Amino acid sequence: MKESKSLYWKLSAYFFFFFFIWSSSYSLFSIWLGQEIKLSGVETGIIFSANAIFALCMQPLYGYISDKIGLKKNILFFISILLVFVGPFYIYVYGPLLQYNVILGAIVGGLYLGTAFLAGIGAIESYIEKIGRKYGFEYGKSRMWGSLGWAAATFFAGQLFNINPNINFWIASISAVILVAIIMSVKVEITNHEMERADSVTLKDVGRLFLLKDFWFLMMYVIGVSCIYSVYDQQFPVYYSSLFPNEAMGNQVFGYLNSFQVFLEAGMMFLAPFVVNKLGAKNSLILAGFLMAFRIIGSGLVGGPIGISSMKLIHALELPIMLIAIFKYLAANFDTRLSSVLYLVGFQFASQVGASILSPIAGKLYDSIGFRQTYLIMGVTVLCFTILSIFTLLNSKKNKNTNQNVDGLEKVV
């Protein structure tokens, strides 16, 4: 019990500082690209697409290695060391490269950001979810601290950006030193049975996932719902700041809004396990999809800072429900030996595939028809995929408390 509590607090602190670092360096990323680096909407879309491509290259690798090494913390330690260099990378490498050549900068930046953040978060989440299952604490209650870390950073990010964007980058690097200290202090007991289960994972097992129609139906949901909401978020700060008399005021208010939203998200992350346990994993995923569709369509219909702010805050309801539901859906319907691969490929990888395709398209639409019309197109697309998923996702309640094979893969509930 004491060991469980200690691990909960250490891994919650890890979540807090990882998201604090990510928010400090990335929450105003699109504003930094537009206002500091002077990139167009299309060029910004290319940057996000490159980030997504490198992330999707790393996600299957992270997933397979994570399942193969089981509860060892090697990947988290590697990510923590990478993040120590985030400040110097942005200031002395990434920014100058983008100004010199957008494509070259996109490739170098995509490699670093994709490995450290966009794929790294999936590896971190799947690892801590495994530890939670072993030591008996809810993943959502630990992940809540990540939301608080993001909120704490974004509260000041807008103000600091207006003074000098580099301040945020240096704060991120300093915080990463704390992250390294935290992961070094984490000690997890690994039994012989757990080591044998991890060693038994093979590439053939991973390949067999792609023969399951239910796995493809899940990825269809992720691409049509989760992926589009992430594309929506990419250049939202640019649109939001344009609604104010000047960009500096818009940046500052967006920082406050984003911080408030993530504080709400943290509270919902604490409550989301109760909601998901009550509704079931499938119904919770459908609910999250409808909330996303409402938010994105609403962003295209409302006008002014107050209306768009209210739409943005709905994110605090949908994201926690989706994150908790996706882990429970995977655990209920697929082989738990492959939990990292399932999450990093079935959820994170599929999201990045969609984002790499849709980001440049969204950037072009923003430049040609405007943000509001583009949001309407996105929102209707999410709504259609959510409705379709009512008929394609598995209702795990039917298989509750049973052990069976799901198209040849071990079923563990």
PyMOL commands that set and color helices and strands:
alter all, ss='L'
color gray80, all
select helices_A, chain A and resi 2-26+29-36+41-69+74-84+86-100+102-118+120-135+139-163+165-185+192-199+203-209+213-234+236-242+247-279+281-301+304-313+315-333+336-369+371-392+396-399
alter helices_A, ss='H'
color red, helices_A
select strands_A, chain A and resi 405-406+409-410
alter strands_A, ss='S'
color yellow, strands_A
deselect
rebuild
show_as cartoon
